Amino acid sequence: MAVTNIVRNLRDGELVITDGTSGTPQSLTILLDEGDLSWTQRNNTIEVKDRGSIADGHTRKGDDESVSLSFTVKWTQLIGKSADAADPLQLYEFLMFTSGGNVVSTSGTGQQETLQLEFTIVDPAGVASEQVTFAKVYREQLTMTEGDDFNLIAFTGRDFETTPTVSRV
């Protein structure tokens, strides 16, 4: 099958956050996002030089590095379900594991709370849509910013994996 040559952009992506609830996990499709999801995969390398010389030295694999990621969303509401069980779960509640939201970590008991993030990129030509899955994402920073046109929630975190899973859908 031929690979599409149509460039993807922010209109082609969708971000879904899923918790670790057994059976049917809770999920939240991120709406009103800025289309600025970003992730970085690092490869830690140790440079061993011979008396300061790279030419006579060598490289070795270093420690594994987790994936860093971030995204920004227009802020509509911070709490919902934690204030009234009839309300839908809001992004802030999901990311903060707010009491009353019943969000369950994708990591085991006693570990840092994590969530799964799935980023689906639809191929406009319908040939090669892809999904990027970050299985154990933990929050490092959550920043709420007030603005003239809209307020923002900015998420910064890490995926406790060396690389996300990329697959065709």
LOKE-324248 format. One record per atom (N, C-alpha, C): residue in one letter; x, y, z. Coordinates in steps of 0.05 Angstrom, whole numbers, plus 5000, padded with zeros to 4 digits. Example, Ala and Ser with C-alpha at 12.3 -4.5 7.8 and 13.67 -1.06 7.14 Angstrom:
A526448865156/A524649105156/A526449345156/S525749555142/S527349795143/S525850015157/
//
This chain:
M501749775000/M500050005000/M501850255000/A501050444984/A502650694983/A502250855008/V504450985016/V504351165040/V503351435030/T501651555046/T500551815039/T502752025040/N502552235024/N504452455025/N503152715035/I500752685047/I499352915058/I500352975087/V501253205091/V502353285117/V500053305138/R500653205162/R498753215184/R498953485198/N496753575210/N496853825225/N494953805249/L494654015264/L493054005289/L490153925284/R489153955260/R486353885254/R485953585252/D488153435250/D488053145246/D488352985272/G488953115294/G489552965319/G487252975339/E487252765356/E485352755378/E486752625402/L486452745425/L487752645449/L485652545469/V485952295477/V484152165496/V485752075521/I484752145544/I486052065569/I484251845581/T485551625590/T484151395601/T485351325628/D483651255647/D484751175673/D484950865675/G485650765698/G486050485702/G483750325714/T481350435713/T478950295723/T478750025709/S478549805725/S478349545712/S475549515699/G475549355678/G473049315663/G472749535642/T471349745649/T470949965630/T472250215642/P474750275633/P476150515644/P474650765637/Q474950965655/Q473851235649/Q475751365628/S474551515610/S476151645590/S475051935585/L476752095576/L476052375571/L477452465545/T475852535525/T476852645500/T477352935504/I479753025499/I480553305503/I479353475481/L477653655488/L476453845470/L477754115474/L477654285454/L478654555455/L481654565461/D483054365452/D485954375457/D487254555436/E489654645442/E491054825425/E492454695402/G492454425402/G493854285380/G496854305384/D497854315409/D500654345413/D501954115429/L500653875427/L501853645441/L504753615431/S506453565450/S509353535444/S510453325462/W512153155451/W513652955467/W516452935458/T518152855476/T521052825470/T521952555481/Q523252405463/Q524552155471/Q527552205472/R528752135494/R531552185498/R533151925498/N535551945488/N537451715489/N539851815505/N540251705528/N542451785545/N544951635537/T547051775529/T549551655520/T551751755538/I553551575545/I555951645561/I558251665542/E559551895541/E561951925525/E564451865542/V565951665533/V568451595547/V570751695530/K572151895539/K574352015524/K576951895534/D578851875516/D581551785524/D583352035527/R583752115552/R585352355558/R584352595544/G581652625543/G580352855531/G579852825502/S580752615489/S580452585460/S578052415453/I576352525436/I574052385426/I574952175406/A576952245389/A577852055369/A578851795380/D579951795404/D580951545416/D579051425437/G576751555440/G574851465460/G572651295448/H570451265463/H568251105454/H565651195468/T563451095459/T560851155472/T559650905484/R558050935505/R556550715517/R553750805522/K551950615524/K549250675531/K549150775560/G547550985564/G547051085591/G544450975602/D543551095624/D541051015637/D538751075618/D536550915621/D534150965606/D533051235615/E531651365596/E530351625601/E527451595595/S525651705612/S522851705606/S522151915586/V519851895573/V518952075553/V517652325567/S518452555558/S517152805569/S515052885549/L512752995560/L510653085542/L509153315554/S507853465537/S506253695546/S504053755526/F501953885535/F499753985518/F498354205533/T496854365517/T495354595528/T492454575518/V490554635537/V487754625531/V486354885540/K484354965525/K482755195534/K481155105558/W481155265578/W479855195604/W476955275603/T475155085607/T472255135608/T471255115636/Q472154915651/Q471154865678/Q473254695692/L473754745717/L475754585732/L474454335745/I472254375759/I471054145772/I468154095762/G467353845763/G464653765754/G463753545772/K464653305766/K463753065780/K464453065810/S466653185817/S467453195846/S465553385862/A464253565848/A462453755861/A459553645860/D458853505838/D456153395835/D456453135818/A455852915829/A456152655816/A454752635789/A452752805785/A451252805759/A452852955737/D454753115745/D456353275725/D458453095712/P459253165688/P461453015675/P464153075689/L465952885686/L468652915697/L470153125680/Q471553305692/Q472953515678/Q475953455677/L477353575659/L480253525655/L481853565680/Y481453785694/Y482853845719/Y482553625739/E480053525742/E479453315761/E480953055753/F480953005727/F482252765717/F485252775722/L486552995715/L489453015718/L490353035747/M488553135765/M489253175793/M488252935811/F486952745799/F485852515814/F484152625837/T482452825831/T480852965851/T478852775865/S478652795891/S476852635907/S474052665896/G472552455893/G469852465882/G469752405852/G472052435839/G472152385810/G472552085804/N473351935824/N473751645821/N475651565799/V477751725795/V479751665774/V481751475786/V482351255772/V484051045781/V486651055765/S488851025779/S491551035767/S491950795749/T493550825728/T494350605711/T496750455722/S497950565743/S500150435757/S499150295782/G500650115793/G499849955816/G499750115842/T498549995862/T498250125888/T500950195900/G501050435911/G503550525923/G505450675904/Q504850665878/Q506450795858/Q505351075852/Q506951235839/Q505951495830/Q503451465813/E501451635816/E499051615800/E499651675771/T498651505753/T499151545724/T496551505709/L496451605684/L494251575666/L495351485639/Q493551385622/Q494351315594/Q493351535576/L495151635558/L494351825538/L494651705511/E492551725495/E492551615468/E492151855448/F494051885431/F493952105411/F493451975384/T491152015372/T490551905346/T490752115325/I492252055304/I492652235281/I491352115257/V489152235248/V487652135225/V488952235200/D489452045182/D490552115155/D488352235138/P488552485129/P486452605113/P485852445088/A487852295078/A487452135054/A486251865060/G486051795086/G484851545094/G486651305090/V489251345087/V491151125081/V492651025106/A493651205122/A495451125144/A495051275170/S492751245182/S492251365208/S493851225229/E494651375250/E496451265270/E495551335298/Q496351165317/Q495751225345/Q498351205361/V498851405378/V501151415395/V500051375424/T500951165438/T499951105465/T502251145485/F501651315505/F503351365527/F501951225551/A503051005561/A501650825579/A501650915608/K503851045618/K504051115646/K504951405649/V503151585644/V503851865645/V503251985672/Y505252115684/Y504852245709/Y505252545706/R503852695723/R503852985722/R506353095736/E507753265723/E509953415736/E509053695743/Q507453805725/Q506554085729/Q503954135715/L502154275728/L499654355716/L499354655721/T499154805699/T499155095701/T496555205690/M495055355706/M492655495697/M493355785692/T492555885668/T493256155660/T490756305651/E490356545661/E488156705653/E488956855628/G486956905610/G487557045585/G485157215576/D485657405558/D483657575547/D481457425532/D482257245514/D480357095498/D479456835511/F481256715526/F480656455539/F482856395560/N482056245580/N483956155600/N485155885590/L487455815600/L488855575591/L489555395615/I489655135609/I490754935627/I493154815612/A495554825623/A497854715610/A498954485626/F499154255614/F500054005627/F502953955618/T504653885638/T507353795633/T507753535649/G508653325637/G509053075651/G511052895637/R511152655647/R512952455636/R511452185633/D512252035613/D511151765609/D513351575619/F512751405638/F514751225650/F515250995630/E516251065607/E517050885586/E519351025571/T520950865557/T523050995541/T522051095514/T519750985505/T518551065480/T515550995481/P513851165469/P511051095467/P510650875447/T508350755447/T507650545427/T506250685404/V507350655380/V506250775355/V505150545338/S502550575331/S501350365315/S499450485293/R498850325273/R496950405253/R494150345263/V492250515257/V489450455264/V487650485240/
//
